[in-house]
Amino acid sequence: MTVPNGTLVQPACFLLVGIPGLGPDTHFWLALPLCCMYALASLGNLAIILIIRVERRLHEPMYLFLAMLSTIDLVLSSVTMPKMVSLFLTGVQEIEFNACLAQMFLIHALSAMESAILLAMAFDRFVAICHPLRHASVLTRPMVAKIGLAALTRGFVLFFPLPFILKRLSYCRKDTVTHSFCLHQDIMKLSCTDTTVNVVYGLFIILSVMGVDSLFIGFSYILILRAVLELSSQGAALKAFNTCISHLCAVLVFYVPLIGLSVVHRLSGPTSLLHVIMANIYLLLPPVVNPIVYGAKTKEIRSRVFHIFSQNGR
């Protein structure tokens, strides 16, 4: 299909797909565990936010960053999971063009914000373990607020151009997006015009955001590990490193699927079942796993949850 000079061809909507190779009946039954995941992600992250909000003794940098992480996960799960549940239950694939671009922007911007908060949490653990006497003076509440605002601003500013550079393209090929949600690389592939700007800008923001963040997180843990190994007492070393376990789990849950998805996209051919599964793990797993990990490993949050359930049980 040819495009007249200067004419933009944009579809009224895109078509989302579920899991390739699975029929409508299987998709229908997959909606049940997906609903459970969404409920677990919403309740778990909301509980962490409210507990940290109510408990004044939890108004410390580590917990304030955790509240920010839970807020991002709560919004991210609400952006992706309800539409997927609707797709699996009803089989309605259509998503309006601008709604698809809005979902794409939120997914990428929120992922960048989550990466920034994970980096901030790594910095918090680095200061707490390597420079404990300076922790209170370095990570003050105003500083924590500034870091949170910087994470929000970076994610918004860097990814704000994405919908506009996609709207400048013409779409004259098939209008089926290969995932259950809208991603920049999927929408870009549906265009029949030059996408060099999209490719270059997309690669730039991925490397400058997730790439830089992951490098600094890795470097901070090298310094943390060196400081822990220098402690004379083995018990003190284990106690110090134990404060990092929850954050390490959050980092692995976020970055391992992201790196795996990037590798699969670049080394594999056309979008396959593996691409879709990796993308689903990358977006759906962290909002569900993070509150479970932090709830199980953080004594203050765990004791508060037990206290709430014990009161309700009376």
Short mmCIF file of the C-alpha atoms (twelve columns), coordinates in Angstrom:
data_MODEL
# 
_entry.id   MODEL 
# 
loop_
_atom_site.group_PDB 
_atom_site.id 
_atom_site.type_symbol 
_atom_site.label_atom_id 
_atom_site.label_alt_id 
_atom_site.label_comp_id 
_atom_site.label_asym_id 
_atom_site.label_seq_id 
_atom_site.Cartn_x 
_atom_site.Cartn_y 
_atom_site.Cartn_z 
_atom_site.pdbx_PDB_model_num 
ATOM 1   C CA . MET A 1   0.000   0.000   0.000  1 
ATOM 2   C CA . THR A 2   1.524   3.320   -1.056 1 
ATOM 3   C CA . VAL A 3   1.285   6.588   0.861  1 
ATOM 4   C CA . PRO A 4   0.694   9.845   -1.037 1 
ATOM 5   C CA . ASN A 5   3.354   12.493  -0.492 1 
ATOM 6   C CA . GLY A 6   2.695   14.484  2.687  1 
ATOM 7   C CA . THR A 7   -0.286  12.315  3.670  1 
ATOM 8   C CA . LEU A 8   -0.417  10.607  7.051  1 
ATOM 9   C CA . VAL A 9   -2.303  7.333   7.240  1 
ATOM 10  C CA . GLN A 10  -3.229  6.476   10.814 1 
ATOM 11  C CA . PRO A 11  -5.557  3.661   11.892 1 
ATOM 12  C CA . ALA A 12  -8.601  4.374   14.023 1 
ATOM 13  C CA . CYS A 13  -7.468  1.596   16.341 1 
ATOM 14  C CA . PHE A 14  -4.939  -1.169  16.806 1 
ATOM 15  C CA . LEU A 15  -5.680  -4.817  17.522 1 
ATOM 16  C CA . LEU A 16  -4.109  -6.381  20.609 1 
ATOM 17  C CA . VAL A 17  -3.344  -10.084 20.820 1 
ATOM 18  C CA . GLY A 18  -3.245  -12.389 23.815 1 
ATOM 19  C CA . ILE A 19  -0.839  -15.320 23.893 1 
ATOM 20  C CA . PRO A 20  0.015   -16.470 20.332 1 
ATOM 21  C CA . GLY A 21  -1.140  -19.999 19.559 1 
ATOM 22  C CA . LEU A 22  -3.812  -20.105 22.270 1 
ATOM 23  C CA . GLY A 23  -7.508  -20.126 21.450 1 
ATOM 24  C CA . PRO A 24  -10.316 -17.974 22.931 1 
ATOM 25  C CA . ASP A 25  -11.245 -20.650 25.497 1 
ATOM 26  C CA . THR A 26  -7.710  -20.782 26.886 1 
ATOM 27  C CA . HIS A 27  -7.531  -16.993 26.988 1 
ATOM 28  C CA . PHE A 28  -10.813 -16.929 28.897 1 
ATOM 29  C CA . TRP A 29  -9.427  -19.194 31.634 1 
ATOM 30  C CA . LEU A 30  -6.166  -17.237 31.755 1 
ATOM 31  C CA . ALA A 31  -8.181  -14.188 32.801 1 
ATOM 32  C CA . LEU A 32  -8.776  -15.745 36.239 1 
ATOM 33  C CA . PRO A 33  -5.105  -15.939 37.348 1 
ATOM 34  C CA . LEU A 34  -4.554  -12.529 35.770 1 
ATOM 35  C CA . CYS A 35  -7.381  -11.107 37.903 1 
ATOM 36  C CA . CYS A 36  -5.783  -12.692 40.968 1 
ATOM 37  C CA . MET A 37  -2.426  -11.155 40.041 1 
ATOM 38  C CA . TYR A 38  -3.999  -7.722  39.645 1 
ATOM 39  C CA . ALA A 39  -5.819  -8.018  42.972 1 
ATOM 40  C CA . LEU A 40  -2.624  -9.159  44.696 1 
ATOM 41  C CA . ALA A 41  -0.570  -6.357  43.124 1 
ATOM 42  C CA . SER A 42  -3.161  -3.710  44.004 1 
ATOM 43  C CA . LEU A 43  -3.766  -4.850  47.591 1 
ATOM 44  C CA . GLY A 44  -0.094  -5.531  48.305 1 
ATOM 45  C CA . ASN A 45  1.225   -2.225  46.994 1 
ATOM 46  C CA . LEU A 46  -1.639  -0.247  48.494 1 
ATOM 47  C CA . ALA A 47  -1.035  -1.901  51.879 1 
ATOM 48  C CA . ILE A 48  2.661   -0.972  51.796 1 
ATOM 49  C CA . ILE A 49  1.834   2.642   50.871 1 
ATOM 50  C CA . LEU A 50  -0.743  2.987   53.657 1 
ATOM 51  C CA . ILE A 51  1.432   1.300   56.295 1 
ATOM 52  C CA . ILE A 52  4.366   3.593   55.523 1 
ATOM 53  C CA . ARG A 53  2.005   6.578   55.467 1 
ATOM 54  C CA . VAL A 54  0.483   5.766   58.862 1 
ATOM 55  C CA . GLU A 55  3.596   4.549   60.717 1 
ATOM 56  C CA . ARG A 56  5.687   7.631   61.465 1 
ATOM 57  C CA . ARG A 57  8.666   5.494   62.509 1 
ATOM 58  C CA . LEU A 58  8.788   4.234   58.907 1 
ATOM 59  C CA . HIS A 59  9.330   7.747   57.543 1 
ATOM 60  C CA . GLU A 60  12.941  6.922   56.756 1 
ATOM 61  C CA . PRO A 61  14.646  7.024   53.323 1 
ATOM 62  C CA . MET A 62  14.477  3.250   52.724 1 
ATOM 63  C CA . TYR A 63  10.732  3.103   53.408 1 
ATOM 64  C CA . LEU A 64  9.949   6.368   51.609 1 
ATOM 65  C CA . PHE A 65  11.647  5.010   48.490 1 
ATOM 66  C CA . LEU A 66  9.693   1.775   48.962 1 
ATOM 67  C CA . ALA A 67  6.445   3.774   49.069 1 
ATOM 68  C CA . MET A 68  7.441   5.447   45.788 1 
ATOM 69  C CA . LEU A 69  8.224   2.056   44.243 1 
ATOM 70  C CA . SER A 70  4.863   0.668   45.363 1 
ATOM 71  C CA . THR A 71  3.042   3.702   43.961 1 
ATOM 72  C CA . ILE A 72  4.714   3.209   40.572 1 
ATOM 73  C CA . ASP A 73  3.913   -0.523  40.610 1 
ATOM 74  C CA . LEU A 74  0.293   0.201   41.541 1 
ATOM 75  C CA . VAL A 75  -0.154  2.599   38.611 1 
ATOM 76  C CA . LEU A 76  1.767   0.348   36.203 1 
ATOM 77  C CA . SER A 77  -0.382  -2.687  37.010 1 
ATOM 78  C CA . SER A 78  -3.535  -0.563  36.602 1 
ATOM 79  C CA . VAL A 79  -2.350  0.611   33.184 1 
ATOM 80  C CA . THR A 80  -1.727  -2.908  31.844 1 
ATOM 81  C CA . MET A 81  -3.687  -5.619  33.664 1 
ATOM 82  C CA . PRO A 82  -7.346  -4.436  33.380 1 
ATOM 83  C CA . LYS A 83  -7.082  -4.124  29.594 1 
ATOM 84  C CA . MET A 84  -5.479  -7.583  29.418 1 
ATOM 85  C CA . VAL A 85  -8.260  -9.059  31.559 1 
ATOM 86  C CA . SER A 86  -10.844 -7.482  29.272 1 
ATOM 87  C CA . LEU A 87  -9.038  -8.853  26.222 1 
ATOM 88  C CA . PHE A 88  -8.879  -12.381 27.641 1 
ATOM 89  C CA . LEU A 89  -12.467 -12.389 28.925 1 
ATOM 90  C CA . THR A 90  -14.332 -10.757 26.045 1 
ATOM 91  C CA . GLY A 91  -11.961 -11.260 23.122 1 
ATOM 92  C CA . VAL A 92  -12.368 -7.581  22.176 1 
ATOM 93  C CA . GLN A 93  -9.011  -6.687  20.644 1 
ATOM 94  C CA . GLU A 94  -9.541  -3.088  19.603 1 
ATOM 95  C CA . ILE A 95  -7.739  -0.255  21.367 1 
ATOM 96  C CA . GLU A 96  -8.159  3.284   20.053 1 
ATOM 97  C CA . PHE A 97  -5.069  4.782   18.416 1 
ATOM 98  C CA . ASN A 98  -4.537  7.620   20.902 1 
ATOM 99  C CA . ALA A 99  -5.383  5.340   23.847 1 
ATOM 100 C CA . CYS A 100 -2.706  2.940   22.629 1 
ATOM 101 C CA . LEU A 101 -0.159  5.765   22.470 1 
ATOM 102 C CA . ALA A 102 -1.146  6.911   25.969 1 
ATOM 103 C CA . GLN A 103 -0.754  3.391   27.367 1 
ATOM 104 C CA . MET A 104 2.604   3.052   25.602 1 
ATOM 105 C CA . PHE A 105 3.855   6.328   27.096 1 
ATOM 106 C CA . LEU A 106 2.749   5.379   30.620 1 
ATOM 107 C CA . ILE A 107 4.321   1.917   30.420 1 
ATOM 108 C CA . HIS A 108 7.703   3.233   29.303 1 
ATOM 109 C CA . ALA A 109 7.702   6.316   31.557 1 
ATOM 110 C CA . LEU A 110 6.689   4.333   34.650 1 
ATOM 111 C CA . SER A 111 9.343   1.706   33.899 1 
ATOM 112 C CA . ALA A 112 11.957  4.486   33.745 1 
ATOM 113 C CA . MET A 113 10.689  5.890   37.064 1 
ATOM 114 C CA . GLU A 114 10.888  2.443   38.654 1 
ATOM 115 C CA . SER A 115 14.455  2.060   37.414 1 
ATOM 116 C CA . ALA A 116 15.351  5.437   38.963 1 
ATOM 117 C CA . ILE A 117 13.802  4.515   42.313 1 
ATOM 118 C CA . LEU A 118 15.692  1.201   42.334 1 
ATOM 119 C CA . LEU A 119 18.876  3.203   41.762 1 
ATOM 120 C CA . ALA A 120 17.937  5.552   44.631 1 
ATOM 121 C CA . MET A 121 17.353  2.558   46.907 1 
ATOM 122 C CA . ALA A 122 20.765  1.177   45.946 1 
ATOM 123 C CA . PHE A 123 22.310  4.552   46.828 1 
ATOM 124 C CA . ASP A 124 20.477  4.488   50.171 1 
ATOM 125 C CA . ARG A 125 21.880  1.037   50.988 1 
ATOM 126 C CA . PHE A 126 25.373  2.147   49.874 1 
ATOM 127 C CA . VAL A 127 25.369  5.153   52.210 1 
ATOM 128 C CA . ALA A 128 23.816  3.172   55.084 1 
ATOM 129 C CA . ILE A 129 26.451  0.405   54.901 1 
ATOM 130 C CA . CYS A 130 29.566  2.196   53.651 1 
ATOM 131 C CA . HIS A 131 29.040  5.565   55.385 1 
ATOM 132 C CA . PRO A 132 26.575  4.903   58.229 1 
ATOM 133 C CA . LEU A 133 27.501  8.039   60.217 1 
ATOM 134 C CA . ARG A 134 26.651  10.255  57.244 1 
ATOM 135 C CA . HIS A 135 23.400  8.525   56.296 1 
ATOM 136 C CA . ALA A 136 21.088  10.837  58.243 1 
ATOM 137 C CA . SER A 137 22.810  13.982  56.971 1 
ATOM 138 C CA . VAL A 138 23.018  12.870  53.321 1 
ATOM 139 C CA . LEU A 139 19.564  11.342  52.820 1 
ATOM 140 C CA . THR A 140 17.357  13.883  54.539 1 
ATOM 141 C CA . ARG A 141 13.618  14.030  53.815 1 
ATOM 142 C CA . PRO A 142 14.020  17.044  51.480 1 
ATOM 143 C CA . MET A 143 16.736  15.138  49.605 1 
ATOM 144 C CA . VAL A 144 14.502  12.055  49.329 1 
ATOM 145 C CA . ALA A 145 11.706  14.254  47.972 1 
ATOM 146 C CA . LYS A 146 14.079  15.805  45.418 1 
ATOM 147 C CA . ILE A 147 15.229  12.359  44.281 1 
ATOM 148 C CA . GLY A 148 11.616  11.241  43.861 1 
ATOM 149 C CA . LEU A 149 10.802  14.404  41.885 1 
ATOM 150 C CA . ALA A 150 13.892  13.897  39.711 1 
ATOM 151 C CA . ALA A 151 12.829  10.299  38.958 1 
ATOM 152 C CA . LEU A 152 9.324   11.500  38.016 1 
ATOM 153 C CA . THR A 153 10.638  14.343  35.857 1 
ATOM 154 C CA . ARG A 154 13.216  12.215  34.026 1 
ATOM 155 C CA . GLY A 155 10.693  9.509   33.178 1 
ATOM 156 C CA . PHE A 156 8.139   12.061  31.944 1 
ATOM 157 C CA . VAL A 157 10.509  14.289  29.959 1 
ATOM 158 C CA . LEU A 158 12.533  11.585  28.204 1 
ATOM 159 C CA . PHE A 159 9.531   9.499   27.133 1 
ATOM 160 C CA . PHE A 160 7.109   12.359  26.403 1 
ATOM 161 C CA . PRO A 161 8.295   12.662  22.751 1 
ATOM 162 C CA . LEU A 162 7.500   8.994   21.987 1 
ATOM 163 C CA . PRO A 163 3.773   9.432   21.171 1 
ATOM 164 C CA . PHE A 164 4.553   12.406  18.919 1 
ATOM 165 C CA . ILE A 165 7.298   10.708  16.910 1 
ATOM 166 C CA . LEU A 166 4.914   7.779   16.430 1 
ATOM 167 C CA . LYS A 167 2.097   10.058  15.275 1 
ATOM 168 C CA . ARG A 168 4.347   11.469  12.556 1 
ATOM 169 C CA . LEU A 169 4.484   8.017   10.929 1 
ATOM 170 C CA . SER A 170 2.076   6.520   8.425  1 
ATOM 171 C CA . TYR A 171 0.621   3.085   9.134  1 
ATOM 172 C CA . CYS A 172 -0.279  1.203   6.003  1 
ATOM 173 C CA . ARG A 173 0.536   -2.344  7.066  1 
ATOM 174 C CA . LYS A 174 -1.425  -4.647  9.317  1 
ATOM 175 C CA . ASP A 175 -2.712  -2.982  12.472 1 
ATOM 176 C CA . THR A 176 -2.175  -5.901  14.875 1 
ATOM 177 C CA . VAL A 177 0.104   -5.231  17.848 1 
ATOM 178 C CA . THR A 178 1.972   -8.379  18.838 1 
ATOM 179 C CA . HIS A 179 1.402   -8.058  22.607 1 
ATOM 180 C CA . SER A 180 -1.533  -7.594  24.964 1 
ATOM 181 C CA . PHE A 181 -0.481  -3.984  25.502 1 
ATOM 182 C CA . CYS A 182 1.118   -1.205  23.453 1 
ATOM 183 C CA . LEU A 183 4.911   -0.891  23.312 1 
ATOM 184 C CA . HIS A 184 6.977   1.562   21.268 1 
ATOM 185 C CA . GLN A 185 8.869   -1.046  19.251 1 
ATOM 186 C CA . ASP A 186 5.659   -2.885  18.327 1 
ATOM 187 C CA . ILE A 187 3.806   0.200   17.104 1 
ATOM 188 C CA . MET A 188 6.887   1.397   15.222 1 
ATOM 189 C CA . LYS A 189 7.091   -1.886  13.286 1 
ATOM 190 C CA . LEU A 190 3.581   -1.321  11.896 1 
ATOM 191 C CA . SER A 191 4.689   1.797   10.008 1 
ATOM 192 C CA . CYS A 192 5.562   1.744   6.321  1 
ATOM 193 C CA . THR A 193 7.543   5.003   6.459  1 
ATOM 194 C CA . ASP A 194 11.084  5.700   7.647  1 
ATOM 195 C CA . THR A 195 11.470  4.915   11.371 1 
ATOM 196 C CA . THR A 196 15.131  5.903   11.784 1 
ATOM 197 C CA . VAL A 197 14.264  8.665   14.270 1 
ATOM 198 C CA . ASN A 198 12.199  6.247   16.356 1 
ATOM 199 C CA . VAL A 199 14.924  3.588   16.350 1 
ATOM 200 C CA . VAL A 200 17.699  6.017   17.292 1 
ATOM 201 C CA . TYR A 201 15.706  7.852   19.955 1 
ATOM 202 C CA . GLY A 202 14.334  4.615   21.428 1 
ATOM 203 C CA . LEU A 203 17.822  3.132   21.689 1 
ATOM 204 C CA . PHE A 204 19.154  6.384   23.185 1 
ATOM 205 C CA . ILE A 205 16.618  6.563   26.013 1 
ATOM 206 C CA . ILE A 206 16.910  2.862   26.830 1 
ATOM 207 C CA . LEU A 207 20.690  3.094   27.127 1 
ATOM 208 C CA . SER A 208 20.676  6.439   28.949 1 
ATOM 209 C CA . VAL A 209 17.984  5.363   31.423 1 
ATOM 210 C CA . MET A 210 17.959  1.617   32.094 1 
ATOM 211 C CA . GLY A 211 21.522  1.115   30.893 1 
ATOM 212 C CA . VAL A 212 23.042  3.850   33.073 1 
ATOM 213 C CA . ASP A 213 20.857  2.964   36.073 1 
ATOM 214 C CA . SER A 214 21.817  -0.717  35.944 1 
ATOM 215 C CA . LEU A 215 25.518  0.168   35.734 1 
ATOM 216 C CA . PHE A 216 25.324  2.426   38.794 1 
ATOM 217 C CA . ILE A 217 23.304  -0.167  40.726 1 
ATOM 218 C CA . GLY A 218 25.918  -2.809  39.929 1 
ATOM 219 C CA . PHE A 219 28.746  -0.461  40.914 1 
ATOM 220 C CA . SER A 220 27.034  0.408   44.215 1 
ATOM 221 C CA . TYR A 221 26.711  -3.279  45.101 1 
ATOM 222 C CA . ILE A 222 30.374  -3.871  44.322 1 
ATOM 223 C CA . LEU A 223 31.210  -1.179  46.877 1 
ATOM 224 C CA . ILE A 224 28.653  -2.581  49.339 1 
ATOM 225 C CA . LEU A 225 30.069  -6.092  48.994 1 
ATOM 226 C CA . ARG A 226 33.609  -4.814  49.531 1 
ATOM 227 C CA . ALA A 227 32.537  -2.925  52.670 1 
ATOM 228 C CA . VAL A 228 30.663  -5.964  54.013 1 
ATOM 229 C CA . LEU A 229 33.652  -8.269  53.461 1 
ATOM 230 C CA . GLU A 230 35.868  -5.851  55.388 1 
ATOM 231 C CA . LEU A 231 33.721  -6.127  58.519 1 
ATOM 232 C CA . SER A 232 35.507  -8.061  61.236 1 
ATOM 233 C CA . SER A 233 32.443  -9.813  62.591 1 
ATOM 234 C CA . GLN A 234 30.709  -12.370 60.361 1 
ATOM 235 C CA . GLY A 235 27.421  -11.710 62.141 1 
ATOM 236 C CA . ALA A 236 27.691  -7.978  61.475 1 
ATOM 237 C CA . ALA A 237 28.493  -8.662  57.816 1 
ATOM 238 C CA . LEU A 238 25.452  -10.916 57.399 1 
ATOM 239 C CA . LYS A 239 23.209  -8.421  59.182 1 
ATOM 240 C CA . ALA A 240 24.436  -5.578  56.977 1 
ATOM 241 C CA . PHE A 241 23.999  -7.522  53.750 1 
ATOM 242 C CA . ASN A 242 20.607  -8.853  54.862 1 
ATOM 243 C CA . THR A 243 19.235  -5.312  54.619 1 
ATOM 244 C CA . CYS A 244 19.935  -5.479  50.868 1 
ATOM 245 C CA . ILE A 245 18.190  -8.788  50.116 1 
ATOM 246 C CA . SER A 246 14.755  -7.304  49.388 1 
ATOM 247 C CA . HIS A 247 16.213  -4.644  47.138 1 
ATOM 248 C CA . LEU A 248 18.352  -7.186  45.302 1 
ATOM 249 C CA . CYS A 249 15.252  -9.285  44.628 1 
ATOM 250 C CA . ALA A 250 13.423  -6.209  43.280 1 
ATOM 251 C CA . VAL A 251 16.395  -5.364  41.040 1 
ATOM 252 C CA . LEU A 252 16.613  -8.910  39.673 1 
ATOM 253 C CA . VAL A 253 12.852  -9.157  39.069 1 
ATOM 254 C CA . PHE A 254 12.951  -5.869  37.134 1 
ATOM 255 C CA . TYR A 255 16.228  -6.071  35.201 1 
ATOM 256 C CA . VAL A 256 16.579  -9.775  34.347 1 
ATOM 257 C CA . PRO A 257 13.358  -9.901  32.246 1 
ATOM 258 C CA . LEU A 258 14.229  -6.474  30.748 1 
ATOM 259 C CA . ILE A 259 17.687  -7.640  29.658 1 
ATOM 260 C CA . GLY A 260 16.276  -10.955 28.457 1 
ATOM 261 C CA . LEU A 261 13.597  -9.156  26.422 1 
ATOM 262 C CA . SER A 262 16.198  -6.845  24.859 1 
ATOM 263 C CA . VAL A 263 18.433  -9.796  23.934 1 
ATOM 264 C CA . VAL A 264 15.520  -11.774 22.475 1 
ATOM 265 C CA . HIS A 265 14.357  -8.788  20.399 1 
ATOM 266 C CA . ARG A 266 17.814  -8.258  18.931 1 
ATOM 267 C CA . LEU A 267 18.923  -11.842 18.381 1 
ATOM 268 C CA . SER A 268 15.641  -13.433 17.344 1 
ATOM 269 C CA . GLY A 269 13.646  -12.955 14.185 1 
ATOM 270 C CA . PRO A 270 10.000  -11.900 14.029 1 
ATOM 271 C CA . THR A 271 7.998   -11.537 17.226 1 
ATOM 272 C CA . SER A 272 7.327   -14.968 18.679 1 
ATOM 273 C CA . LEU A 273 5.783   -16.594 21.728 1 
ATOM 274 C CA . LEU A 274 9.079   -16.091 23.586 1 
ATOM 275 C CA . HIS A 275 8.937   -12.317 22.986 1 
ATOM 276 C CA . VAL A 276 5.395   -12.134 24.333 1 
ATOM 277 C CA . ILE A 277 6.137   -14.225 27.428 1 
ATOM 278 C CA . MET A 278 9.258   -12.179 28.262 1 
ATOM 279 C CA . ALA A 279 7.345   -8.914  27.839 1 
ATOM 280 C CA . ASN A 280 4.525   -10.155 30.074 1 
ATOM 281 C CA . ILE A 281 7.010   -11.220 32.768 1 
ATOM 282 C CA . TYR A 282 8.806   -7.871  32.545 1 
ATOM 283 C CA . LEU A 283 5.608   -5.838  33.030 1 
ATOM 284 C CA . LEU A 284 3.397   -8.049  35.188 1 
ATOM 285 C CA . LEU A 285 5.817   -9.719  37.611 1 
ATOM 286 C CA . PRO A 286 7.408   -6.785  39.532 1 
ATOM 287 C CA . PRO A 287 4.120   -5.238  40.781 1 
ATOM 288 C CA . VAL A 288 3.107   -8.657  42.158 1 
ATOM 289 C CA . VAL A 289 6.451   -9.841  43.530 1 
ATOM 290 C CA . ASN A 290 7.772   -6.615  45.099 1 
ATOM 291 C CA . PRO A 291 5.132   -6.251  47.860 1 
ATOM 292 C CA . ILE A 292 5.446   -9.966  48.701 1 
ATOM 293 C CA . VAL A 293 9.236   -9.766  48.996 1 
ATOM 294 C CA . TYR A 294 9.250   -6.554  51.006 1 
ATOM 295 C CA . GLY A 295 6.349   -7.721  53.160 1 
ATOM 296 C CA . ALA A 296 8.141   -10.977 53.972 1 
ATOM 297 C CA . LYS A 297 11.628  -9.527  54.489 1 
ATOM 298 C CA . THR A 298 10.823  -6.199  56.203 1 
ATOM 299 C CA . LYS A 299 10.116  -6.780  59.880 1 
ATOM 300 C CA . GLU A 300 8.278   -3.487  60.448 1 
ATOM 301 C CA . ILE A 301 5.869   -4.017  57.562 1 
ATOM 302 C CA . ARG A 302 5.367   -7.691  58.376 1 
ATOM 303 C CA . SER A 303 4.566   -6.984  62.042 1 
ATOM 304 C CA . ARG A 304 2.098   -4.257  61.044 1 
ATOM 305 C CA . VAL A 305 0.282   -6.595  58.646 1 
ATOM 306 C CA . PHE A 306 0.084   -9.307  61.343 1 
ATOM 307 C CA . HIS A 307 -1.258  -6.707  63.775 1 
ATOM 308 C CA . ILE A 308 -4.015  -5.680  61.329 1 
ATOM 309 C CA . PHE A 309 -5.058  -9.301  60.695 1 
ATOM 310 C CA . SER A 310 -5.026  -10.138 64.414 1 
ATOM 311 C CA . GLN A 311 -7.337  -7.208  65.122 1 
ATOM 312 C CA . ASN A 312 -9.709  -8.236  62.319 1 
ATOM 313 C CA . GLY A 313 -9.748  -11.804 63.599 1 
ATOM 314 C CA . ARG A 314 -11.141 -10.825 66.997 1 
# 
